[in-house]
Amino acid sequence: MLRTLIRKEMMHHILSVRFIVLLLMCLLLVPLTLSINYQNYLQNLVDYQEAVKLANIEEKTVNPKMPLEPELEVSKLFLKPTPLSVFANGLGDALPSHLGMTRNGIIQGAPALISDSLSYLFGHLDFLFLVGTVFSLLALLFTFDAVAGEREAGTLRVTLANSLPRDLFLWSKLIGGYIVFVVPFLVAFLFGLLVLVWQGFPLGEPEIFPRVFSLTLVSLLYIAVFFAIGTVISTYLDNSKTALIVAFTVWVFAVLITPRVGFIAAKFIAPTRTSQSVYLEKTALRENFNAELEEKKTEIHKELWKDRRQPPYEEVDERMKPLEEEFRQKFKEHTDKIDRNYQREKKHQEQVGETLSRITPTSSLTYLATNLTQTGKRKRNDYFQAGERYYDALHTDVFNKIIDHANVRTFHPERDIVKIRQPSSLETPTLGETFRQSAVDVLLLCFFAVMLTTVAFLKFFRSDI
């Protein structure tokens, strides 16, 4: 009986206008979006390779005994684009294109969106956007009248009068509509993958295919959540027009408003400073320390030059060495404290925003999909942590050996010149690590799907026909 009801429901959807709309959306948007984004990735990869090549050509050597401007970038750590950004651009264009290493700290290069900022007025079109926004709305359009439409037409009373169990009726609505929905979606996605492979996308690589397959499963789970939302709305309302209005309102709040409101509210709940203000604070701190050292140096110079005809430069330098080491250590301690406080503020604000935004399944999909495609929070954290490790290495090799207040500068080029080491590549987390870090979002999507389906069944069982 269930199979018969499912086939009937599938034919009902296939013969409707909404199925034609879904089919056209899938066949046009999915392959075209994937193809365009792959071309953008190839262009970003070329830009990255040219930047790295130029940085290697301009490879620097530093003499610690010569002056070095605190704001000079002695080296750069570049962000390499990932091929999985074809499916979800995530934070890829918002992250700094490089991290510049200076004596005052790390300077963030301009993000990619700066060079093409006008297009970002309209948002970014990728596979994640299609699933999270377009197909979630289509899923609601498939289910908003699943029960309300039959109740309004009077066919529900006739159908259930034939001793048909209510659970079988509702399951047929859910399963039949879901099958009709996901088959065109999967076919279009498969066709889009074939287009990508034809263009040279490395789908067969062991780090690529499992993540694409996992992204497909997550997308199907997310669509199932919105099928459950539409079914809940349909079981609670008797009029299909009202159900359509309510479904669209729920979609607007769940997809467009709530995820953004969460981070807006976090700025008021947990305010923080800007990275530029932190950098300026560290710059001012260095200037204060340099002024103090100059004052100490002047005092020592006057003290040693009382009864002498020749300037005691070498003695002044000797007396200044322990003071410079002391002030250098103080500067590092103060800047480390500033960075820790700033990172603590940012982390707290972000956690508040994440927690508030996870009220809706769209946020969970976004966090999970961007982690799978290596364009999300984990990639950003790894990028900045790699920059901090690289900066610490340069601080040990170069910055910590620079002498600012020497009167006599004698050096041996072969012995004193230090070659700037090149940064190491970013480590890629395994798929298992990605799912462990995104376990909350996986569980939330499963919870939404199960909870909403249960609510729909309970309401349908208790409602009067």
MINUMAR-429164 format. One record per residue (C-alpha): z, y, x. Coordinates in pm, whole numbers, always signed. Last residue first. Example, Ala and Ser with C-alpha at 12.3 -4.5 7.8 and 13.67 -1.06 7.14 Angstrom:
2
@zz: +714, yy: -106, xx: +1367
@zz: +780, yy: -450, xx: +1230
# end
This chain:
465
@zz: +948, yy: +1555, xx: -1020
@zz: +1313, yy: +1632, xx: -961
@zz: +1412, yy: +1662, xx: -595
@zz: +1669, yy: +1439, xx: -428
@zz: +1432, yy: +1203, xx: -245
@zz: +1202, yy: +1490, xx: -145
@zz: +1491, yy: +1691, xx: +0
@zz: +1616, yy: +1398, xx: +205
@zz: +1265, yy: +1317, xx: +326
@zz: +1190, yy: +1674, xx: +436
@zz: +1528, yy: +1710, xx: +609
@zz: +1468, yy: +1386, xx: +799
@zz: +1128, yy: +1507, xx: +915
@zz: +1285, yy: +1834, xx: +1030
@zz: +1556, yy: +1655, xx: +1227
@zz: +1325, yy: +1402, xx: +1391
@zz: +1060, yy: +1653, xx: +1504
@zz: +1308, yy: +1924, xx: +1604
@zz: +1521, yy: +1673, xx: +1796
@zz: +1220, yy: +1534, xx: +1982
@zz: +1116, yy: +1886, xx: +2081
@zz: +1473, yy: +1966, xx: +2185
@zz: +1505, yy: +1646, xx: +2387
@zz: +1190, yy: +1725, xx: +2584
@zz: +1307, yy: +2085, xx: +2638
@zz: +1650, yy: +1977, xx: +2762
@zz: +1499, yy: +1712, xx: +2991
@zz: +1288, yy: +1973, xx: +3171
@zz: +1461, yy: +1934, xx: +3509
@zz: +1456, yy: +1557, xx: +3476
@zz: +1095, yy: +1569, xx: +3358
@zz: +989, yy: +1767, xx: +3665
@zz: +1184, yy: +1542, xx: +3898
@zz: +1002, yy: +1238, xx: +3757
@zz: +666, yy: +1410, xx: +3795
@zz: +739, yy: +1474, xx: +4161
@zz: +820, yy: +1820, xx: +4292
@zz: +559, yy: +1990, xx: +4514
@zz: +686, yy: +2136, xx: +4842
@zz: +549, yy: +2472, xx: +4943
@zz: +355, yy: +2496, xx: +5268
@zz: +526, yy: +2603, xx: +5592
@zz: +518, yy: +2962, xx: +5711
@zz: +353, yy: +3047, xx: +6046
@zz: +571, yy: +3129, xx: +6346
@zz: +553, yy: +3478, xx: +6491
@zz: +505, yy: +3455, xx: +6868
@zz: +789, yy: +3607, xx: +7072
@zz: +725, yy: +3819, xx: +7381
@zz: +1021, yy: +3811, xx: +7622
@zz: +926, yy: +3551, xx: +7884
@zz: +557, yy: +3601, xx: +7955
@zz: +571, yy: +3972, xx: +7882
@zz: +872, yy: +4037, xx: +8110
@zz: +1084, yy: +4324, xx: +7984
@zz: +1249, yy: +4644, xx: +8092
@zz: +1357, yy: +4892, xx: +7826
@zz: +1610, yy: +5148, xx: +7947
@zz: +1777, yy: +5369, xx: +7686
@zz: +1837, yy: +5086, xx: +7438
@zz: +1930, yy: +5181, xx: +7083
@zz: +1715, yy: +4962, xx: +6858
@zz: +1739, yy: +4624, xx: +7027
@zz: +1558, yy: +4340, xx: +6844
@zz: +1698, yy: +3992, xx: +6898
@zz: +1819, yy: +3921, xx: +6542
@zz: +1483, yy: +4019, xx: +6397
@zz: +1279, yy: +3778, xx: +6608
@zz: +1357, yy: +3407, xx: +6617
@zz: +1675, yy: +3392, xx: +6407
@zz: +1558, yy: +3651, xx: +6154
@zz: +1217, yy: +3488, xx: +6149
@zz: +1377, yy: +3155, xx: +6052
@zz: +1593, yy: +3324, xx: +5787
@zz: +1281, yy: +3495, xx: +5646
@zz: +1099, yy: +3163, xx: +5623
@zz: +1391, yy: +3010, xx: +5438
@zz: +1403, yy: +3307, xx: +5200
@zz: +1028, yy: +3287, xx: +5136
@zz: +1053, yy: +2914, xx: +5068
@zz: +1329, yy: +2991, xx: +4819
@zz: +1105, yy: +3251, xx: +4653
@zz: +818, yy: +3006, xx: +4610
@zz: +1039, yy: +2715, xx: +4506
@zz: +1200, yy: +2933, xx: +4236
@zz: +861, yy: +3048, xx: +4105
@zz: +724, yy: +2694, xx: +4100
@zz: +1032, yy: +2569, xx: +3913
@zz: +1013, yy: +2851, xx: +3659
@zz: +655, yy: +2785, xx: +3558
@zz: +309, yy: +2738, xx: +3703
@zz: +342, yy: +2383, xx: +3833
@zz: +134, yy: +2234, xx: +3546
@zz: +422, yy: +2014, xx: +3430
@zz: +669, yy: +2298, xx: +3469
@zz: +440, yy: +2526, xx: +3270
@zz: +412, yy: +2266, xx: +2993
@zz: +788, yy: +2209, xx: +2966
@zz: +886, yy: +2575, xx: +2958
@zz: +609, yy: +2664, xx: +2712
@zz: +672, yy: +2368, xx: +2482
@zz: +1045, yy: +2443, xx: +2475
@zz: +969, yy: +2806, xx: +2390
@zz: +737, yy: +2705, xx: +2106
@zz: +1003, yy: +2471, xx: +1963
@zz: +1211, yy: +2768, xx: +1844
@zz: +1580, yy: +2839, xx: +1907
@zz: +1496, yy: +2790, xx: +2274
@zz: +1448, yy: +3167, xx: +2308
@zz: +1821, yy: +3238, xx: +2298
@zz: +1903, yy: +2989, xx: +2572
@zz: +1618, yy: +3101, xx: +2793
@zz: +1712, yy: +3469, xx: +2759
@zz: +2078, yy: +3400, xx: +2844
@zz: +1975, yy: +3188, xx: +3142
@zz: +1742, yy: +3464, xx: +3262
@zz: +2015, yy: +3728, xx: +3245
@zz: +2256, yy: +3504, xx: +3435
@zz: +1999, yy: +3422, xx: +3703
@zz: +1907, yy: +3787, xx: +3750
@zz: +2269, yy: +3897, xx: +3787
@zz: +2348, yy: +3615, xx: +4031
@zz: +2035, yy: +3692, xx: +4232
@zz: +2138, yy: +4056, xx: +4260
@zz: +2494, yy: +3971, xx: +4358
@zz: +2375, yy: +3722, xx: +4619
@zz: +2118, yy: +3967, xx: +4758
@zz: +2375, yy: +4248, xx: +4792
@zz: +2622, yy: +4011, xx: +4960
@zz: +2357, yy: +3890, xx: +5201
@zz: +2272, yy: +4254, xx: +5276
@zz: +2636, yy: +4333, xx: +5353
@zz: +2684, yy: +4029, xx: +5577
@zz: +2358, yy: +4092, xx: +5760
@zz: +2446, yy: +4456, xx: +5820
@zz: +2790, yy: +4364, xx: +5947
@zz: +2639, yy: +4114, xx: +6190
@zz: +2395, yy: +4374, xx: +6321
@zz: +2679, yy: +4625, xx: +6349
@zz: +2882, yy: +4387, xx: +6565
@zz: +2583, yy: +4291, xx: +6779
@zz: +2496, yy: +4657, xx: +6828
@zz: +2855, yy: +4735, xx: +6925
@zz: +2860, yy: +4447, xx: +7173
@zz: +2535, yy: +4575, xx: +7334
@zz: +2624, yy: +4946, xx: +7333
@zz: +2855, yy: +4937, xx: +7637
@zz: +2585, yy: +4767, xx: +7841
@zz: +2322, yy: +5011, xx: +7721
@zz: +2545, yy: +5306, xx: +7812
@zz: +2600, yy: +5158, xx: +8157
@zz: +2224, yy: +5128, xx: +8209
@zz: +2158, yy: +5484, xx: +8094
@zz: +2422, yy: +5653, xx: +8310
@zz: +2233, yy: +5985, xx: +8339
@zz: +2247, yy: +6105, xx: +8702
@zz: +2474, yy: +6394, xx: +8811
@zz: +2800, yy: +6233, xx: +8716
@zz: +3151, yy: +6367, xx: +8641
@zz: +3140, yy: +6381, xx: +8260
@zz: +2840, yy: +6156, xx: +8196
@zz: +3031, yy: +5840, xx: +8099
@zz: +3226, yy: +5993, xx: +7810
@zz: +2933, yy: +6199, xx: +7685
@zz: +2710, yy: +5892, xx: +7672
@zz: +2980, yy: +5683, xx: +7506
@zz: +3022, yy: +5947, xx: +7232
@zz: +2647, yy: +5978, xx: +7183
@zz: +2610, yy: +5601, xx: +7153
@zz: +2884, yy: +5584, xx: +6894
@zz: +2709, yy: +5853, xx: +6688
@zz: +2377, yy: +5676, xx: +6725
@zz: +2542, yy: +5353, xx: +6613
@zz: +2685, yy: +5523, xx: +6307
@zz: +2345, yy: +5666, xx: +6219
@zz: +2185, yy: +5324, xx: +6264
@zz: +2445, yy: +5171, xx: +6030
@zz: +2377, yy: +5436, xx: +5767
@zz: +2001, yy: +5385, xx: +5800
@zz: +2045, yy: +5010, xx: +5762
@zz: +2250, yy: +5058, xx: +5443
@zz: +1992, yy: +5298, xx: +5302
@zz: +1723, yy: +5034, xx: +5352
@zz: +1943, yy: +4771, xx: +5189
@zz: +1994, yy: +4993, xx: +4884
@zz: +1623, yy: +5070, xx: +4872
@zz: +1546, yy: +4698, xx: +4862
@zz: +1797, yy: +4642, xx: +4582
@zz: +1651, yy: +4934, xx: +4384
@zz: +1303, yy: +4786, xx: +4426
@zz: +1419, yy: +4445, xx: +4303
@zz: +1539, yy: +4602, xx: +3979
@zz: +1901, yy: +4596, xx: +3865
@zz: +2053, yy: +4375, xx: +3596
@zz: +2163, yy: +4387, xx: +3232
@zz: +2326, yy: +4081, xx: +3067
@zz: +2357, yy: +4128, xx: +2689
@zz: +2112, yy: +4419, xx: +2672
@zz: +1842, yy: +4255, xx: +2884
@zz: +1918, yy: +3920, xx: +2717
@zz: +1824, yy: +4066, xx: +2377
@zz: +1472, yy: +4136, xx: +2500
@zz: +1458, yy: +3785, xx: +2646
@zz: +1544, yy: +3621, xx: +2313
@zz: +1326, yy: +3861, xx: +2114
@zz: +1019, yy: +3732, xx: +2295
@zz: +1066, yy: +3367, xx: +2199
@zz: +1167, yy: +3473, xx: +1843
@zz: +864, yy: +3688, xx: +1762
@zz: +528, yy: +3516, xx: +1810
@zz: +567, yy: +3141, xx: +1766
@zz: +871, yy: +3076, xx: +1544
@zz: +875, yy: +3415, xx: +1368
@zz: +504, yy: +3428, xx: +1295
@zz: +491, yy: +3056, xx: +1210
@zz: +779, yy: +3088, xx: +963
@zz: +600, yy: +3377, xx: +792
@zz: +276, yy: +3176, xx: +774
@zz: +458, yy: +2881, xx: +619
@zz: +638, yy: +3105, xx: +368
@zz: +310, yy: +3263, xx: +256
@zz: +139, yy: +2923, xx: +229
@zz: +434, yy: +2774, xx: +37
@zz: +420, yy: +3065, xx: -208
@zz: +54, yy: +2995, xx: -268
@zz: +122, yy: +2622, xx: -303
@zz: +387, yy: +2667, xx: -572
@zz: +671, yy: +2418, xx: -612
@zz: +861, yy: +2489, xx: -293
@zz: +1120, yy: +2284, xx: -104
@zz: +901, yy: +1980, xx: -34
@zz: +611, yy: +2191, xx: +97
@zz: +830, yy: +2391, xx: +333
@zz: +977, yy: +2072, xx: +481
@zz: +627, yy: +1923, xx: +516
@zz: +504, yy: +2232, xx: +700
@zz: +794, yy: +2213, xx: +944
@zz: +733, yy: +1839, xx: +1000
@zz: +367, yy: +1902, xx: +1077
@zz: +487, yy: +2177, xx: +1308
@zz: +701, yy: +1929, xx: +1500
@zz: +414, yy: +1677, xx: +1513
@zz: +197, yy: +1941, xx: +1682
@zz: +467, yy: +1975, xx: +1951
@zz: +478, yy: +1599, xx: +2001
@zz: +99, yy: +1586, xx: +2039
@zz: +115, yy: +1868, xx: +2296
@zz: +387, yy: +1686, xx: +2490
@zz: +173, yy: +1372, xx: +2499
@zz: -127, yy: +1567, xx: +2630
@zz: +84, yy: +1742, xx: +2895
@zz: +206, yy: +1401, xx: +3013
@zz: -155, yy: +1285, xx: +3054
@zz: -239, yy: +1601, xx: +3248
@zz: +68, yy: +1549, xx: +3467
@zz: -17, yy: +1184, xx: +3532
@zz: -378, yy: +1285, xx: +3622
@zz: -300, yy: +1560, xx: +3875
@zz: -60, yy: +1436, xx: +4144
@zz: -234, yy: +1099, xx: +4176
@zz: -577, yy: +1267, xx: +4210
@zz: -831, yy: +1153, xx: +3951
@zz: -857, yy: +1490, xx: +3776
@zz: -979, yy: +1672, xx: +4087
@zz: -1188, yy: +1938, xx: +3900
@zz: -1543, yy: +1944, xx: +4038
@zz: -1747, yy: +2105, xx: +3760
@zz: -1836, yy: +1764, xx: +3614
@zz: -1468, yy: +1675, xx: +3620
@zz: -1391, yy: +1991, xx: +3422
@zz: -1661, yy: +1915, xx: +3164
@zz: -1524, yy: +1563, xx: +3128
@zz: -1176, yy: +1709, xx: +3075
@zz: -1311, yy: +1936, xx: +2800
@zz: -1472, yy: +1636, xx: +2629
@zz: -1139, yy: +1457, xx: +2639
@zz: -968, yy: +1764, xx: +2491
@zz: -1228, yy: +1785, xx: +2215
@zz: -1182, yy: +1418, xx: +2130
@zz: -802, yy: +1454, xx: +2141
@zz: -802, yy: +1751, xx: +1902
@zz: -1059, yy: +1593, xx: +1672
@zz: -833, yy: +1282, xx: +1648
@zz: -509, yy: +1482, xx: +1630
@zz: -559, yy: +1644, xx: +1289
@zz: -699, yy: +1353, xx: +1087
@zz: -425, yy: +1132, xx: +1230
@zz: -154, yy: +1386, xx: +1146
@zz: -274, yy: +1432, xx: +789
@zz: -268, yy: +1060, xx: +722
@zz: +65, yy: +1004, xx: +895
@zz: +254, yy: +1287, xx: +721
@zz: +112, yy: +1247, xx: +370
@zz: +128, yy: +869, xx: +390
@zz: +490, yy: +892, xx: +502
@zz: +568, yy: +1111, xx: +200
@zz: +424, yy: +862, xx: -47
@zz: +578, yy: +564, xx: +128
@zz: +921, yy: +732, xx: +120
@zz: +887, yy: +809, xx: -248
@zz: +839, yy: +449, xx: -344
@zz: +548, yy: +406, xx: -588
@zz: +667, yy: +276, xx: -924
@zz: +346, yy: +398, xx: -1090
@zz: +520, yy: +712, xx: -1224
@zz: +521, yy: +844, xx: -867
@zz: +148, yy: +912, xx: -878
@zz: +153, yy: +1065, xx: -1227
@zz: +440, yy: +1300, xx: -1145
@zz: +272, yy: +1405, xx: -820
@zz: -62, yy: +1468, xx: -990
@zz: +69, yy: +1767, xx: -1189
@zz: -145, yy: +2021, xx: -1003
@zz: +162, yy: +2221, xx: -893
@zz: +345, yy: +1906, xx: -781
@zz: +37, yy: +1789, xx: -594
@zz: +5, yy: +2123, xx: -416
@zz: +377, yy: +2148, xx: -341
@zz: +383, yy: +1804, xx: -181
@zz: +120, yy: +1831, xx: +96
@zz: +64, yy: +2200, xx: +20
@zz: +195, yy: +2347, xx: +348
@zz: +79, yy: +2043, xx: +545
@zz: -266, yy: +2104, xx: +692
@zz: -224, yy: +2482, xx: +710
@zz: +99, yy: +2427, xx: +903
@zz: -88, yy: +2217, xx: +1159
@zz: -356, yy: +2487, xx: +1182
@zz: -88, yy: +2741, xx: +1275
@zz: +51, yy: +2512, xx: +1546
@zz: -305, yy: +2452, xx: +1663
@zz: -370, yy: +2821, xx: +1732
@zz: -41, yy: +2933, xx: +1886
@zz: +127, yy: +2673, xx: +2106
@zz: -169, yy: +2439, xx: +2142
@zz: -433, yy: +2707, xx: +2205
@zz: -200, yy: +2915, xx: +2420
@zz: -113, yy: +2614, xx: +2636
@zz: -484, yy: +2537, xx: +2678
@zz: -554, yy: +2886, xx: +2812
@zz: -625, yy: +3238, xx: +2685
@zz: -407, yy: +3501, xx: +2851
@zz: -285, yy: +3805, xx: +2660
@zz: -484, yy: +4087, xx: +2497
@zz: -350, yy: +4380, xx: +2698
@zz: -368, yy: +4144, xx: +2993
@zz: -739, yy: +4218, xx: +3027
@zz: -659, yy: +4573, xx: +3134
@zz: -440, yy: +4458, xx: +3425
@zz: -713, yy: +4304, xx: +3635
@zz: -605, yy: +4405, xx: +3985
@zz: -239, yy: +4434, xx: +3889
@zz: -250, yy: +4093, xx: +3718
@zz: -279, yy: +3924, xx: +4057
@zz: +72, yy: +4027, xx: +4158
@zz: +125, yy: +4298, xx: +4422
@zz: +314, yy: +4185, xx: +4729
@zz: +690, yy: +4136, xx: +4731
@zz: +879, yy: +4276, xx: +5029
@zz: +1143, yy: +4052, xx: +5186
@zz: +1426, yy: +4203, xx: +5388
@zz: +1496, yy: +4518, xx: +5585
@zz: +1358, yy: +4365, xx: +5906
@zz: +1037, yy: +4287, xx: +5725
@zz: +875, yy: +3965, xx: +5594
@zz: +610, yy: +4015, xx: +5326
@zz: +603, yy: +3775, xx: +5033
@zz: +253, yy: +3721, xx: +4897
@zz: +49, yy: +3733, xx: +4576
@zz: +362, yy: +3834, xx: +4387
@zz: +416, yy: +3624, xx: +4071
@zz: +273, yy: +3752, xx: +3742
@zz: -68, yy: +3587, xx: +3781
@zz: +72, yy: +3235, xx: +3818
@zz: +368, yy: +3278, xx: +3583
@zz: +219, yy: +3045, xx: +3322
@zz: -155, yy: +2990, xx: +3364
@zz: -137, yy: +2672, xx: +3161
@zz: -421, yy: +2421, xx: +3149
@zz: -643, yy: +2553, xx: +3432
@zz: -321, yy: +2636, xx: +3618
@zz: -325, yy: +2265, xx: +3703
@zz: -551, yy: +2346, xx: +3999
@zz: -258, yy: +2523, xx: +4170
@zz: -295, yy: +2866, xx: +4328
@zz: -146, yy: +2913, xx: +4677
@zz: +116, yy: +3186, xx: +4705
@zz: +102, yy: +3354, xx: +5045
@zz: +394, yy: +3392, xx: +5286
@zz: +339, yy: +3697, xx: +5503
@zz: +429, yy: +3804, xx: +5858
@zz: +549, yy: +4104, xx: +6062
@zz: +555, yy: +4332, xx: +5759
@zz: +673, yy: +4669, xx: +5897
@zz: +947, yy: +4839, xx: +5691
@zz: +1219, yy: +4817, xx: +5960
@zz: +983, yy: +4963, xx: +6225
@zz: +1006, yy: +4768, xx: +6549
@zz: +1109, yy: +4930, xx: +6877
@zz: +1050, yy: +4724, xx: +7194
@zz: +1296, yy: +4475, xx: +7344
@zz: +1226, yy: +4218, xx: +7072
@zz: +859, yy: +4196, xx: +7182
@zz: +664, yy: +4073, xx: +6884
@zz: +347, yy: +3870, xx: +6858
@zz: +126, yy: +3894, xx: +6553
@zz: -147, yy: +3678, xx: +6403
@zz: -416, yy: +3908, xx: +6270
@zz: -671, yy: +3626, xx: +6258
@zz: -412, yy: +3407, xx: +6084
@zz: -346, yy: +3675, xx: +5823
@zz: -720, yy: +3715, xx: +5763
@zz: -761, yy: +3342, xx: +5711
@zz: -464, yy: +3335, xx: +5473
@zz: -611, yy: +3620, xx: +5268
@zz: -957, yy: +3459, xx: +5263
@zz: -812, yy: +3126, xx: +5152
@zz: -612, yy: +3291, xx: +4873
@zz: -912, yy: +3486, xx: +4744
@zz: -1123, yy: +3169, xx: +4744
@zz: -851, yy: +2984, xx: +4552
@zz: -828, yy: +3265, xx: +4297
@zz: -1204, yy: +3241, xx: +4241
@zz: -1184, yy: +2865, xx: +4196
@zz: -894, yy: +2908, xx: +3952
@zz: -1092, yy: +3158, xx: +3746
@zz: -1380, yy: +2910, xx: +3727
@zz: -1134, yy: +2647, xx: +3609
@zz: -1004, yy: +2888, xx: +3345
@zz: -1354, yy: +2934, xx: +3203
@zz: -1416, yy: +2559, xx: +3179
@zz: -1079, yy: +2482, xx: +3018
@zz: -1125, yy: +2757, xx: +2760
@zz: -1479, yy: +2646, xx: +2672
@zz: -1380, yy: +2281, xx: +2638
@zz: -1083, yy: +2362, xx: +2406
@zz: -1223, yy: +2652, xx: +2204
@zz: -1555, yy: +2530, xx: +2068
@zz: -1503, yy: +2164, xx: +1984
@zz: -1143, yy: +2208, xx: +1874
@zz: -1187, yy: +2522, xx: +1666
@zz: -1502, yy: +2383, xx: +1501
@zz: -1325, yy: +2062, xx: +1408
@zz: -1019, yy: +2244, xx: +1276
@zz: -1232, yy: +2474, xx: +1060
@zz: -1425, yy: +2175, xx: +926
@zz: -1095, yy: +2001, xx: +852
@zz: -968, yy: +2311, xx: +670
@zz: -1272, yy: +2306, xx: +440
@zz: -1168, yy: +1974, xx: +287
@zz: -1355, yy: +1642, xx: +279
@zz: -1177, yy: +1515, xx: +590
@zz: -837, yy: +1614, xx: +449
@zz: -868, yy: +1419, xx: +123
@zz: -1030, yy: +1128, xx: +307
@zz: -727, yy: +1108, xx: +537
@zz: -487, yy: +1117, xx: +243
@zz: -668, yy: +832, xx: +70
@zz: -674, yy: +630, xx: +392
@zz: -299, yy: +688, xx: +432
@zz: -231, yy: +583, xx: +72
@zz: -429, yy: +263, xx: +117
@zz: -252, yy: +187, xx: +444
@zz: +88, yy: +242, xx: +280
@zz: +0, yy: +0, xx: +0
# end
